[in-house]
């Protein structure tokens, strides 16, 4: 058991050092999964659920760096472009309605390189 724990620690440490400073580690799958419960709200503008707001909180948690936020912004931009029936005002106000400052705009018309 001790050997397994040591191997796990080594693997985690190696993964940590493989990521370059400023390099994003968040994936579009994580971003989409975080906001999956928000689709009904984004399409209708109604029925903001606690699960959706938990997803917005999770989005903030998985995007601690500027690179992560820019990657998440690009993921959201791509996802928003796939769903033309998303209400722009509902998308842009979602973090505020959940009481979360994500610093990641949800819009298909955003320049993600300006996200800090």
C-alpha angles and dihedrals in degrees: 000000000000091000091053092052091050091050090050092051091049092050092049091048092049091050090050093053094044091065110083118224109270092020116127119242098180118101131212088242090060092047094048091045091052093054099034091104089057098063095095091052093045092052099041105025087227138092102040102192131205088240090058092051090048087054091052089051089050090050089056091048095052094048106061097144134058089244090053092049092049091049091048090048091054091047091051091046091053092045092048090052090056092056109053091177094067109118106236094213092050090050096047094046097044098097092047092048088053092047093242127128102209097162085219114112116215105219140114090223102058132115100230093192087073093057111109 
